[in-house]
Every structure is written in structure tokens, then in C-alpha cells.
Amino acid sequence: MPEDFEAALSRIHREEYAAVVASLVRRFGSIDIAEDAASEALVAALEHWPTAGIPPNPGGWLTTTATRKAIDKIRRESNRDTKHQQAAMIIDPTPPEDSGVVDDDRLRLLFTCCHPALAPEARVALTLKLIGGLTVEEIAAAFLVPDTTMAQRITRAKRKISDAHIPYRVPQAADLPARLGGVLAVVYLIFNEGYLSSSSADSIRDDLCPEAIRLARLLRALIPTEPEVTGLLALMLLTVARRPARVAGGELITLGEQDRGRWDRSLIEEGHALVHECLAINRPGHYQLLAAINAVHTDAPAASDTDWSQIAALYDQLYAVSPTPVVALNRAVAIAELDGPVVALAAVDRLELTTYHARHATRADLLRRLGRSSEAAAAYDSAIAATDNPAERAYLTRRRGQLTAD
């Protein structure tokens, strides 16, 4: 099979998987049937496309093929009592149940997966798999848990949706607050996986960032008065605006080293406008504060112009809202610029993030700045071992190699 065909098929799978699964869930009301049929359609594509060529609308081809596969499976199993009703769906003339105020299959599936009947960690994991198209391994890496643990969470979540007959729709306005936190968390994790992939194959997943932003825009249209939705959209726009300068020569380029002339100014302007909108509402939350931090970064013409005191103050507010070790780690980076690496290193060493690559990378940089090269080398080794992202590994390897010159 030609290498370019494999690359094209992989891209199509990443871009179309969520839409195919969401469409089948709407049609058949079963996540398991949808996933199995989508997988069988991909196998069929592997068999037919090398000779017939990739169709003009590969997503439509996969959806049509997967629908046929699902119907065939249901008919084969129609002798089972529990399958009679599903088989009847194929020819049932009854109009479908109203699926909500937003006519978007993926958004409806997103809310289904984020039902409050599911455990919070299960909501996020299942949605990352179905909407983000992430593998179990990628999701496990994002949550810093073993692959087997994550697989069990996803299986339990799907079973709960089936057993509890959780509906496939965007909830009514009164039910939105109970779902929104999980939905926003998932959208942001999908975005993060796109912006800096945990996969060893791709440094950046260009299909995921636009999808996360698209979902955020739909959510904002659905709930225009919720500032956290606006804050999340602003955060993603201000972050993806730096995408053109993010990787060069296969290596990650850190914020301080990026060519700011390559940043997308139109996205930055839109993001800043949204941040100002949030400030006017004056109900600060997690995503709004992260957006404000990114607004300060993107407002600086050069890295040396960054207002680190403002960033540290915003991290203080963020830690009051979300007192997590990752927030504390990012705050330590700002503290290093204000109070020096000794103070920052003491803060980092108190954090229990032993498997988190960013902690090791931060420690390595602080130790390097303190001239403690042997300790820095060990920290770089730990950071390299903890990430599969090729661009990040290339950057960390280069920085480790420069230690002898420090």
C-alpha cells in the first residue's frame, strides 16, 4: 500500500470518525453499534480504495458503508428479543424524537457523553474517544493513568448510557448547567491533544483544534450569556494563533523563542475582544483566567516585554478557583521570572507530578539556569522519557545537549 495512501486514509479517519459515529448513534441509538460499524467501514475502505480510489466525499462514503454494516448486524441478530425494536428502526415511519435546539450530531453526542449520571472522569474519557477520535492510550496519557484503567472507564461509561437509556440530545436550558463543566473540559482536552499531541506519530493534530473551536462556537451560540464558554473560546483562539510559530524543523519552539511576526493577528484580536467581554461580565472562572493569561502573553511585542507580575497575579486567582498541581506548576514558571529560579524550583519540587513531563521539563530548565548541569541532565532525561511527542522530544534533547556549554 503506497505511503501517501496510508497518510491520506489516516487523515480521513481522524477528520471523519467523530461525524460518522455521531451520525450512527443518532440513527441506531447505540454507541457500541456505531463504533463497530465505523470500524468495519474503515476496513472496507482499506479493501476498496486502493484500487477504486478515494471517493470525492470520503466521509459520506464511510457513513453510508457504516450504516449498511450496522443494518446487516442488527438484521443478523434480530432473532434476539432485545434486537427487534432496533431492527424496526430501519423501517419505522414514526418521525424521530426532537434531538435538541442545535442540529449538530457531534454536539448532541458530546452532551450525551457528559450526562451527570456518569462519573466526571468517565464523561471526559468517553467523549475524547468518540468526539476527539483519540485512542485509549492517548486519553490515558492526558489523565496520567494506566491504559487498562482508562479502557475500563470508557467501557463502564458506555454501559451506563445504555442501561440508563440516556437520551441523545442537547438538554433543555434548565439542564445545561449540570452538563456544561464536563462539556467544556472535554472540548479543551480535544483542543490540547490537537495543539500538542501525546502521540508519537504526530506532533500537532491539525484536525482536532478546528473541531474544538467549532464546538466552542456552537456552545457560545447555545449559551451566549455564560462567560466560561466565551473564556474557553478566547483561550483556544489565543493559543492556536501561535500555531504557525509552534514547530520548526521538527522541533517544538517555546513561547519565549517564537517568531511573533508569524502569529495570526486576526485570531489574537478576536481572542482579546472576547477576554474584554468576559471582564465586563466580571464573573471570573477557570477558562476566563487562562484566556486572560494568554492575552497578556499575546499582548507583548517581544518575550522581554511580558508583564510577568500580571501573569503571576492571574495565576494566583486561577489557583484560588482551580487549586491543582498543574496550575501551581505554571504559576512557578511565572515566579521564576519574578523571584528567580531558586524560589521557583522549591515550589516545583513540592508538587507530586512525578509522571508529568512538563514538571520534569520545568525542573530541568530551572536547574540549568542555576548551573546544576548534572541534575538538569537527569531531569531532561525524565522529561524525554515521559513524552512521546516527537517535536517536544527533539526540543528537550537539544536543550540537554547544550548543558555542557552552560
C-alpha positions as CSV (number, residue, x, y, z in Angstrom):
1,M,0.0,0.0,0.0
2,P,1.5,3.4,-1.0
3,E,2.7,5.5,1.9
4,D,0.8,8.6,0.6
5,F,-2.4,6.5,0.6
6,E,-1.8,5.4,4.2
7,A,-1.3,9.0,5.2
8,A,-4.5,10.1,3.4
9,L,-6.5,7.3,5.0
10,S,-5.2,8.2,8.4
11,R,-6.1,11.8,7.9
12,I,-9.6,10.9,6.7
13,H,-10.1,8.6,9.7
14,R,-9.1,11.4,12.1
15,E,-11.2,14.0,10.4
16,E,-14.4,12.0,9.8
17,Y,-14.5,9.4,12.6
18,A,-16.5,11.6,15.1
19,A,-19.0,12.6,12.4
20,V,-19.6,9.0,11.3
21,V,-20.0,7.7,14.9
22,A,-22.3,10.6,15.9
23,S,-24.5,10.1,12.8
24,L,-24.8,6.3,13.6
25,V,-25.6,6.9,17.2
26,R,-28.4,9.2,16.1
27,R,-29.7,6.6,13.7
28,F,-29.4,3.4,15.9
29,G,-29.2,4.7,19.4
30,S,-26.2,2.6,20.4
31,I,-22.6,3.7,20.8
32,D,-21.3,0.1,20.5
33,I,-23.2,-0.5,17.2
34,A,-21.9,2.9,15.9
35,E,-18.3,2.2,16.8
36,D,-18.3,-1.3,15.5
37,A,-19.9,-0.2,12.2
38,A,-17.5,2.7,11.8
39,S,-14.5,0.3,12.3
40,E,-16.0,-2.1,9.7
41,A,-16.4,0.8,7.3
42,L,-12.8,1.7,7.7
43,V,-11.8,-1.9,6.9
44,A,-13.9,-1.8,3.8
45,A,-12.2,1.4,2.8
46,L,-8.8,-0.3,3.2
47,E,-10.1,-3.1,0.8
48,H,-11.7,-0.9,-1.9
49,W,-10.0,2.4,-2.1
50,P,-6.5,1.2,-3.1
51,T,-8.0,0.0,-6.5
52,A,-11.1,2.2,-6.8
53,G,-9.5,5.4,-5.5
54,I,-10.5,7.6,-2.6
55,P,-14.1,8.9,-3.3
56,P,-14.7,12.6,-3.6
57,N,-16.7,12.6,-0.3
58,P,-14.9,10.0,1.8
59,G,-16.9,11.0,5.0
60,G,-20.1,10.3,3.2
61,W,-18.8,7.0,1.8
62,L,-17.8,5.9,5.3
63,T,-21.1,6.9,6.8
64,T,-23.1,5.1,4.1
65,T,-21.0,2.0,4.4
66,A,-21.1,2.0,8.2
67,T,-24.9,2.4,8.1
68,R,-25.2,-0.7,5.9
69,K,-22.8,-2.6,8.2
70,A,-24.9,-1.7,11.2
71,I,-28.2,-2.7,9.5
72,D,-26.7,-6.0,8.5
73,K,-25.6,-6.7,12.0
74,I,-28.9,-5.8,13.5
75,R,-30.8,-8.0,11.0
76,R,-28.4,-10.9,11.7
77,E,-29.2,-10.6,15.4
78,S,-32.9,-9.7,15.0
79,N,-33.9,-13.2,16.4
80,R,-32.9,-11.9,19.8
81,D,-35.8,-10.2,21.6
82,T,-33.8,-7.2,22.6
83,K,-33.0,-6.5,18.9
84,H,-36.5,-6.5,17.5
85,Q,-37.1,-2.9,18.3
86,Q,-33.7,-1.8,16.9
87,A,-34.4,-3.7,13.7
88,A,-37.8,-1.9,13.4
89,M,-36.0,1.4,13.5
90,I,-34.8,0.7,10.0
91,I,-38.3,0.9,8.5
92,D,-40.1,2.8,11.3
93,P,-42.1,5.6,9.7
94,T,-42.5,7.4,13.1
95,P,-40.8,10.9,13.0
96,P,-37.6,10.9,15.1
97,E,-37.7,12.4,18.5
98,D,-36.6,16.0,18.7
99,S,-32.9,15.9,19.3
100,G,-32.5,19.4,20.7
101,V,-32.1,23.0,19.7
102,V,-28.8,22.6,17.9
103,D,-28.8,20.5,14.7
104,D,-25.3,19.1,15.1
105,D,-24.7,15.4,15.6
106,R,-21.4,15.8,17.3
107,L,-22.6,18.4,19.8
108,R,-25.6,16.2,20.7
109,L,-23.2,13.2,21.3
110,L,-21.0,15.5,23.4
111,F,-23.8,16.3,25.7
112,T,-24.9,12.6,25.8
113,C,-21.4,11.6,26.9
114,C,-21.4,14.4,29.6
115,H,-24.6,13.3,31.3
116,P,-24.4,13.9,35.1
117,A,-25.3,10.2,35.6
118,L,-21.8,9.3,34.5
119,A,-18.7,9.8,36.7
120,P,-16.9,13.0,35.7
121,E,-13.7,11.2,34.6
122,A,-15.8,8.8,32.6
123,R,-17.6,11.6,30.8
124,V,-14.4,13.2,29.7
125,A,-12.7,9.9,28.7
126,L,-15.7,8.7,26.6
127,T,-16.1,12.0,24.8
128,L,-12.4,12.2,24.0
129,K,-12.7,8.8,22.3
130,L,-15.9,9.4,20.4
131,I,-15.7,13.1,19.6
132,G,-11.9,13.6,19.6
133,G,-11.1,10.2,18.0
134,L,-8.3,9.7,20.5
135,T,-7.0,6.3,21.3
136,V,-7.3,4.8,24.8
137,E,-3.5,5.3,25.1
138,E,-3.7,9.0,24.3
139,I,-6.5,9.6,26.7
140,A,-4.7,7.7,29.4
141,A,-1.7,9.8,28.9
142,A,-3.8,13.0,29.2
143,F,-5.2,11.7,32.6
144,L,-1.8,10.3,33.8
145,V,-3.4,6.9,34.4
146,P,-2.6,3.4,33.1
147,D,-4.2,2.3,29.7
148,T,-6.1,-0.5,31.4
149,T,-7.7,1.9,33.9
150,M,-8.8,4.2,31.1
151,A,-10.2,1.3,29.0
152,Q,-12.3,0.2,32.0
153,R,-13.7,3.8,32.5
154,I,-14.8,4.0,28.9
155,T,-16.4,0.6,28.9
156,R,-18.3,1.4,32.1
157,A,-19.5,4.7,30.7
158,K,-20.9,3.2,27.5
159,R,-22.7,0.5,29.5
160,K,-24.2,3.2,31.8
161,I,-25.5,5.2,28.8
162,S,-27.2,2.0,27.5
163,D,-28.6,0.8,30.8
164,A,-29.9,4.2,31.9
165,H,-31.3,5.0,28.5
166,I,-29.6,8.3,28.5
167,P,-31.1,10.3,25.6
168,Y,-29.1,11.5,22.6
169,R,-29.9,15.2,22.5
170,V,-28.8,18.7,23.6
171,P,-30.5,19.2,27.0
172,Q,-33.1,21.9,27.7
173,A,-31.9,25.2,29.2
174,A,-32.6,24.1,32.8
175,D,-30.4,21.1,32.4
176,L,-27.4,22.8,30.8
177,P,-25.6,23.9,33.9
178,A,-25.2,20.3,35.2
179,R,-23.6,19.3,31.9
180,L,-21.6,22.4,31.0
181,G,-18.5,21.8,33.1
182,G,-17.8,18.4,31.7
183,V,-18.5,19.6,28.2
184,L,-16.1,22.5,28.4
185,A,-13.4,20.2,29.9
186,V,-13.7,17.8,27.1
187,V,-13.6,20.4,24.4
188,Y,-10.4,21.9,25.9
189,L,-8.8,18.5,26.2
190,I,-9.6,17.8,22.5
191,F,-8.0,21.1,21.7
192,N,-4.9,20.4,23.7
193,E,-4.4,17.0,22.1
194,G,-4.5,18.8,18.7
195,Y,-2.1,21.6,19.8
196,L,0.5,19.3,21.3
197,S,-0.3,15.6,20.6
198,S,0.5,12.9,23.0
199,S,1.0,10.6,20.0
200,S,4.4,9.5,18.8
201,A,3.2,9.8,15.2
202,D,2.1,13.5,15.1
203,S,3.5,16.5,16.9
204,I,0.3,18.5,16.1
205,R,-3.1,17.2,15.2
206,D,-4.4,19.8,12.8
207,D,-7.9,18.2,12.7
208,L,-8.6,18.5,16.4
209,C,-8.0,22.2,17.1
210,P,-10.5,23.4,14.5
211,E,-13.1,20.9,15.7
212,A,-12.7,22.0,19.3
213,I,-13.1,25.7,18.2
214,R,-16.1,24.8,16.1
215,L,-17.8,23.1,19.1
216,A,-17.0,26.1,21.3
217,R,-18.6,28.4,18.8
218,L,-21.7,26.2,18.8
219,L,-21.8,26.2,22.6
220,R,-21.5,30.0,22.6
221,A,-24.4,30.3,20.2
222,L,-26.3,27.9,22.5
223,I,-25.4,29.7,25.8
224,P,-24.3,33.3,24.9
225,T,-24.5,34.6,28.5
226,E,-22.2,32.0,30.0
227,P,-18.7,33.7,30.4
228,E,-16.8,30.4,30.8
229,V,-17.9,29.4,27.3
230,T,-16.7,32.7,26.0
231,G,-13.5,32.3,28.0
232,L,-12.8,28.9,26.6
233,L,-13.3,30.1,23.0
234,A,-11.0,33.1,23.7
235,L,-8.4,30.8,25.2
236,M,-8.3,28.4,22.2
237,L,-8.2,31.3,19.7
238,L,-5.3,33.0,21.5
239,T,-3.4,29.7,21.7
240,V,-4.0,28.5,18.2
241,A,-3.0,31.9,16.9
242,R,0.6,30.9,17.8
243,R,0.4,27.7,15.9
244,P,2.4,28.9,12.8
245,A,5.4,29.5,15.1
246,R,4.9,26.5,17.3
247,V,7.1,23.9,15.5
248,A,10.1,24.5,13.2
249,G,12.4,21.8,11.7
250,G,10.5,19.1,13.6
251,E,11.3,20.8,16.9
252,L,9.0,22.5,19.4
253,I,9.6,26.2,19.7
254,T,8.8,27.6,23.2
255,L,6.8,30.7,23.7
256,G,9.8,32.8,24.5
257,E,11.6,31.8,21.4
258,Q,8.8,32.0,18.9
259,D,8.7,34.4,15.9
260,R,5.8,36.6,17.0
261,G,5.6,38.0,13.5
262,R,4.2,34.7,12.4
263,W,1.3,34.7,14.9
264,D,-2.2,35.1,13.5
265,R,-3.1,38.7,14.5
266,S,-6.8,38.3,13.4
267,L,-7.3,35.4,15.9
268,I,-5.5,37.3,18.6
269,E,-7.7,40.4,18.1
270,E,-10.8,38.2,18.3
271,G,-9.5,36.5,21.4
272,H,-8.7,39.8,23.1
273,A,-12.2,41.1,22.3
274,L,-13.7,38.0,23.9
275,V,-11.5,38.4,27.0
276,H,-12.7,42.0,27.3
277,E,-16.2,40.8,27.1
278,C,-15.6,38.4,30.0
279,L,-14.0,41.2,32.0
280,A,-17.2,43.3,31.5
281,I,-19.3,40.4,32.9
282,N,-17.0,40.2,35.9
283,R,-17.7,36.5,36.9
284,P,-14.2,35.1,36.6
285,G,-13.7,31.4,36.1
286,H,-11.1,28.8,35.1
287,Y,-11.2,29.3,31.3
288,Q,-11.6,33.1,31.5
289,L,-8.5,33.4,33.7
290,L,-6.5,31.1,31.4
291,A,-7.6,33.3,28.5
292,A,-6.6,36.4,30.3
293,I,-3.1,34.9,30.9
294,N,-2.8,34.2,27.2
295,A,-4.0,37.7,26.4
296,V,-1.1,39.1,28.4
297,H,1.4,36.8,26.6
298,T,0.0,37.7,23.1
299,D,-0.1,41.4,24.0
300,A,3.7,41.6,24.5
301,P,5.5,42.6,21.3
302,A,8.5,40.6,22.4
303,A,9.1,38.0,25.1
304,S,11.1,40.5,27.1
305,D,8.1,42.8,27.3
306,T,5.9,40.2,29.0
307,D,4.2,41.5,32.1
308,W,5.1,38.6,34.4
309,S,3.7,40.3,37.5
310,Q,0.3,40.4,35.9
311,I,0.6,36.8,34.8
312,A,1.6,35.7,38.4
313,A,-1.4,37.6,39.8
314,L,-3.7,35.9,37.3
315,Y,-2.3,32.5,38.3
316,D,-2.9,33.4,41.9
317,Q,-6.6,34.0,41.0
318,L,-6.7,30.8,38.9
319,Y,-5.2,28.7,41.8
320,A,-8.0,30.0,44.1
321,V,-10.6,28.8,41.5
322,S,-8.7,25.6,40.5
323,P,-6.1,24.6,43.1
324,T,-4.5,21.9,41.0
325,P,-0.8,20.9,40.8
326,V,-0.7,21.8,37.1
327,V,-1.8,25.3,37.8
328,A,0.8,25.5,40.6
329,L,3.4,24.3,38.1
330,N,2.5,27.0,35.6
331,R,2.5,29.6,38.3
332,A,6.0,28.6,39.3
333,V,7.2,29.4,35.7
334,A,5.9,33.0,36.2
335,I,7.5,33.1,39.7
336,A,10.9,32.1,38.2
337,E,10.7,35.3,36.1
338,L,9.9,37.5,39.1
339,D,11.7,36.0,42.0
340,G,14.3,33.8,40.3
341,P,14.8,30.0,39.7
342,V,15.7,29.2,43.3
343,V,12.2,30.2,44.6
344,A,10.5,28.6,41.6
345,L,12.4,25.3,42.0
346,A,11.4,25.0,45.6
347,A,7.7,25.4,44.5
348,V,8.1,22.8,41.7
349,D,9.8,20.2,44.0
350,R,6.8,20.3,46.3
351,L,4.5,19.2,43.5
352,E,3.5,15.5,43.2
353,L,3.6,15.2,39.4
354,T,6.2,12.5,39.1
355,T,4.8,11.2,35.8
356,Y,4.1,14.6,34.2
357,H,6.6,15.5,31.5
358,A,6.1,19.3,31.9
359,R,7.1,19.1,35.6
360,H,10.4,17.4,34.7
361,A,11.0,19.8,31.8
362,T,10.4,22.8,34.1
363,R,12.7,21.4,36.7
364,A,15.4,20.8,34.0
365,D,15.2,24.4,32.9
366,L,15.4,25.8,36.4
367,L,18.3,23.6,37.3
368,R,20.1,24.6,34.1
369,R,19.6,28.3,35.0
370,L,21.2,27.5,38.4
371,G,24.2,25.9,36.8
372,R,23.4,22.4,38.3
373,S,24.0,20.6,35.0
374,S,24.1,17.0,36.2
375,E,20.8,17.4,37.9
376,A,19.4,19.2,34.9
377,A,20.5,16.4,32.6
378,A,18.7,13.8,34.8
379,A,15.5,16.0,34.7
380,Y,15.7,16.3,31.0
381,D,16.1,12.5,30.7
382,S,12.9,12.1,32.8
383,A,11.0,14.6,30.7
384,I,12.1,12.9,27.4
385,A,11.0,9.5,28.8
386,A,7.6,10.9,29.8
387,T,6.6,12.3,26.4
388,D,6.0,10.6,23.1
389,N,5.6,13.8,21.1
390,P,8.4,13.9,18.6
391,A,8.7,17.7,18.4
392,E,8.9,18.0,22.2
393,R,11.4,15.2,22.5
394,A,13.6,17.0,19.9
395,Y,13.5,20.2,21.8
396,L,14.3,18.6,25.1
397,T,17.1,16.5,23.6
398,R,18.7,19.7,22.1
399,R,18.4,21.5,25.4
400,R,20.0,18.6,27.2
401,G,22.8,18.5,24.7
402,Q,23.6,22.2,25.4
403,L,24.2,21.6,29.1
404,T,28.0,21.0,28.6
405,A,28.2,24.6,27.3
406,D,26.4,26.1,30.3
